[in-house]
């Protein structure tokens, strides 16, 4: 394992002499192996090393035990350690995504290059997850070895090699109890799908990871063919579909759709193909992409969608708001909240406030802090009742509503926009 790690760091140019590496350490087998491997290689590579641990407080005493373990391990080898933490609440994309966002927000505050312990097995799981959900070359490319100041030098190393390395150096590690459950898709792939693939090919994880590397190279080549400026529609129509899709995706990212789904890209392609010079398409959050004769443009609508009452128990789909809400007075897999009266999805109102882990602020101030433009603020869905705000898209639940016995259980899901093209 050590030779592979050294090769990835040096030969792939992930680090250079003089760099400072911050190793993200959960206490699990992979991250302990990476930290100790970097500890052994730091002088050879000419780098300095520290560690970072983030406590999500999701597993009670077990989470605190992980933090204590990492503190003791680093102290034993005199490795400097930074510790962060937050009580993570489920966000619009679920608990796993919220935990990841909180962890990376902490890691990106630290100086140097952040090294994470994603292995070939992690990469294979990610590729299979994307494949099941439907994806293009980006999704099949799996985990990128470099993302900003984050480096992932173990993508060619398997968990079997990690376990052998830990045994060779008699290194302890922690086991995350949540990894044994099949509540998450990744765990189901890890426990059910990959073992079947290994029966056909014991090196399945490495094979999938190698394929992902080649796919990333292909994707990078296609991206290099794009011009800096968006071509006119008449030229876009003459391009191969592979380039049309990539221009459409880039245009959406530049115009308020940070994570375009295939339905979004398909809608832009329909605009390009339309014979009507003023065709337009609505997106969640009020974004409107339109044809202006030979150009694609974003139009801005200032009016928020109409407020909508949410039955409890019941379910309501709100295409203009881009969400579906399910409520029940009994547990339904959602978040338990305290409510006062009937529930409504609406836009922001003067006087709205939201308490998150950093304290209470007006919703307007929070949106200004996030640099959300004034024309978008009223179109961000807010779940509220007679007592005020319960949840805001992109921010999460009001912490005051999560304390005490819940009166309602809420599931909020994003839905895809209507991709039908309007003609004017």
N, C-alpha and C positions, 0 to 999 in steps of 0.2 A: 504493500500500500504506500509506503513511504516514497518509493521510487516514482510511482504514478503521481503522487501529490507534488513532488518536486518538479517533475516534468511539466505538469499542468501549470504550475506557478511560474516557472522560468521559461520553458519553451513556448508556451502559449501567450507569454507576455502579460500575465495577470498582475505581476508585481515586478518592480525594479529595485535595485539597490538603493537604499535610503528611504524606501516607503515605510509607512507605519501601518500595520495590519491590526484591525480590531476583529477578533473572532467572536461571533455570536454563539453563545453557549447556553443551551437549555438544560444541560445535565444528562441528556440522552446519549446513547452509544455513539451516534454519528458525530455530534458536536464535540464530545470529549475526545474522540479520535482525531478530529481536525485540529483541536486546540493543542493536543500533545504533539501531533505531527509538526505543526508550525513551530512549537517550542523547540523540537529537535532540529529543525531546518533553519531557524532564524539567522544563525551566524553564517551558514553557507549561502543563504540568499541575501545577506546584508540588509536585513530589515529589522525593525523593532516590533514588539508584539504586546498587545493588551487584550483583555476579554470584556464582553458585555453580556449581561443577563437581564431579561425582562420578565417580571412576574405578572402574569395576567390575572391572578387571583380567581381562577376558574375552578380549581379543585381543592379549595380550602387548605387544610394542613399539608396536603400533598404538594401543592404549589409552593408553600413556604419551605417545605423540606427540600424541594429542588433548588431554591435560592440558597439555603444553608449549605447544601452539597457543593454548589458551584463556588461559593465563598471559600469553603475549606479547601477545595481542590486547587483553586488559584493561589491561595495563601501558601499551600504546600510547595508550590513551584515558583513562588514570588512573581506571579504574573499579575500586573495591575488589572483591576476589575472595576467596571462601571455597572451599577445596578439601577434599573428603572422599573416602574410598575404602574398599573392602573387597574381599576375594576371594570373590565371590559363588558359592555352591554351589546346585545345583538343589534346589528345595523340592517339597512335595507337588503344587503346581500347575505345576511346570516351571521352566526356567531363566529365561524372560522374566519371569514373575511374581515370582520371587525377586529378580531384578535391580531390577524396579520397586519392590518393597517396600523394598529396601535404599536405593535412591535417595531415595524419599519420606521414609523415616525420617530420613535426613540432612537433607533440605530443611526438614522440619517443625521441626527444632531451631533454625532461623535466625529472627531477629526480622523482622517485616514481612510483606508480602504476597508470596507466591511466584508469579512469572509463568512459565508454561511455554508452549512454542511449538507447541502443537497447532493444525494448520491445518484448513481445510475438507476437504482430502483425507484427513487423519487421521480426521476425524469421519465421513466417508463410509465409510472402511474399517472403522471400528468398528461402524457401523450394519449394514453388510453381514455382518460376522463374527457379530454377534448374531442377525441374520436367519437365517443358515445354521444356527446352533446351536439355534434356537427361542427366542423371546423374547416379552415383552409390551411395553407402552408404555415402561417404563423402559429396556429395551434399545434400542428404536427411537429413544429420545431421545438416544442417542449420548453424546458427551462433554459433561459439564456445564461451563458457563462459570465457575462458582464452586463450589468444594468446600472448605469450611473456610476456611483462609487462602490457598488456591491459586486463582489466577485464570488464565484462558485467553483472552487478548484477540484471538487470531488465528483464531478459528473461522469467520470470514467471509472469510478471506484464502486464496487458493489457492497451491499450490506454484509455479505459473507466475508469479504476482504476486511471490512471494518471489524467484524467480530474476531477474526484471526489476529488482527493488529492489537486489539484490546487484550486478548489472551496472552499474546507474546510479551507485552509489557505489564501484565497484571494490573490493568487499569480498571477502576470501578466506574459505574455509571448508574443512572436512574432509569426506571421504566415508567413511562406515562400510561396510567391505567386506561385513559380514553382511547389509546391506540388499539386496545383489545376489542373494543365495541365496534359493531357494524352500523352505527347510526349514520356515518358519513360515507359518501361514495368512495372516497379514496381508500378507506379501510376495507370496504367490500372488494375493491379491485385488488388490494394488497393480500387479503386473506383468501379470496376465491378465484380471481381471474389469473393473476400472475403464477400461482402454483400450477395451474393447468398448462399455461404456456411453457413453463420450465420442464414439464414432462415431455414436451415436444422438442425443446431446445433449452438445455440447462443455462445457456448464456443469453436467455431471452432479454433480460434487462439491458445487457451491454449491446445486444443487437438493435434494440429499439432506440437506445441512446445514441448509437452511431448513426442510425437512420435520421434521427432528429437533427444531428449535427449537419448532415448533408442537406437536409431540407432547409435549415437556416441559411446555408450558403446559397441555395437556389433563390430563396426569398430575398436575400440581400442583393443578388444580381438583378432580380426583377425591379426592386426598389430603385436601384441605381439607374434604370432606364427612364425614370420619371423626370420630367422637366421641373424646374423650380416653380414656375407659374402654372396655374390651371389652364389647360388648353381650351379653346372655344368648343362648344358642343359639336359643331360640324366636324372638327378634327377628332374629337373623342369617339365619334361614331365610326371612324375609320380604323381605330386601334383594336388590337386583339382584346378579347374579353378579360384576359389576365391583367392587362394594364388599365383597362376601364375600371375594373373593380378596385384597383389600388389607388387610382386617382379619386374615385368616389369615397373610399375610406379616409384618405388624407383630407379631402375637402370637409367631410363631416367632423373630423377631429379638430380642424381649424375653425369650425363654426358651431361650437357648443355641444357637440356629441362626443364626449371623450372616449367612450367605449362602444363604437358602432357594432351592432349585431348584423347578422346576415340579412335580416329583414330590412334594416336601414339601408344597407348597400344596395339591395335589390330595388328599393324605392328610388334611389338616386339613378340607378341604371334605367328605370322606367321613365324618369324625367328626361334623361339623355335621348332615349329612343322616341319619345313622344313627338308627334307632328305639330302639336299645339305650342306656340311660342310663350304662353303664359301658364303652363301647367305648374302645379305646386303640390307640396306634400307636408302634412303635419307630423311633428315628432313630440314625444313626451317633454314636458317642461315648456311648451309653447314655441319651440323652434319651428320655423317654417322654411323649407328649402324650396326654391322656385326657379323656373326658367324665366330669364329676361332675354327673349329671343335667342341669341347665340351664346349666352352666358348662364352659368349657374350662380345663384346668389342666395344669401340668407336674408329673409325678411323678418321683421320684428313686430310681434303682436303684443300690445301693452295690456289688453284686457285678459283677466284671469278667467279660467273656466268657472262655470256656476258651482256654488256650494252644493254638496250632496249629502243627505242624511244616510247613515249607516245603520241598518237594523241589527238588533242584538236580541236573540240569536239571528244570524243571517249572513248573507254575502252580497257584495255589490262590486261590479266591475266598472271602472271609471276610465274609459279610453282617453278622454281629454287630459286627465291627470296622470295617466300612465301607470295606474296601480289597480290592484284588486284587494279588497279588504274583507276579511272574514272575522266575525265576532261571535263569542259564545260566553254565557255565564259559567260554563264548566270548562275544564282544561281541554284544549283542542290542538295542542302542539305549538301554540303561540306564546306571546309574552303576557303575563298576568299584570294588569294595571288597575288602579283605583279610578273609578269614573264618577261623574256627577251629572246625571241626566243623560239625554240622548247624545249620540256621537255624530259628528259632521266632518266631512273633508272639505276644506276651504283654503283660501289663500291667507297670507299673513295680514294681520290687523294691527293697528296702532295699539300699544299696550301689551302685546304678546311678549312673553318672556319664556326662557328655557333654561333649566338648570342641568348642566352636565358635570363631569368630574371636576372641572376647574372652577365651578361656582355658577351663580345665576347672572344672566345678562338678558337684555332685551333681544328679541329675535332679530330686530332690525340691525342691532350692533353686531350680532353674530354673523349675519349675512354680509355686512360690510367688511368684517374681519376676514371672511372667506373670499372677499373680492367678487361677490355676486352682484352683477350689474342691476341697476334699479329696475330695468324693464323686465328682468327675470324674477325678481323677488316675489311678486304677487302670484306667480304661476308655479311656485314650489308647493306641493301639497302639504297641508297641515291637518293632522287629526286632532280634533278638539271637542270639548263639551262645554257645558255652562260654566265650568270652573277654569277654562282656558286651555292651553296647549297640552296635548298628551304626547304627540310624536311629530317630527318634522323630517321630511325626506332629506337624506344627506347628513343629518345631525343625530338622529336617533330619538330615544324616549326621554321625556322629562323625568329626572331621577326622583322627584317628589311623588310621581305616580307609580313608582315601582316599590315604594315602601308601604308596609301595612298589608292587611289581607286584600287580595285582588277581588274586584267585583266583576271583571270582564277579562276575557282572554282574546288577544288580538293577533291575527296573522296578516301581514302586509306584504304583498308580492308585486314585483314589477311586471308589467305586461308589455308586449310588443305593440308598437303603434299600428294603426290602420295603414297599410301600404297602398291602398287604392289612391290613384292619382286623381286629383280634382282638376278639371279643365275650366278655364275662365275665358 
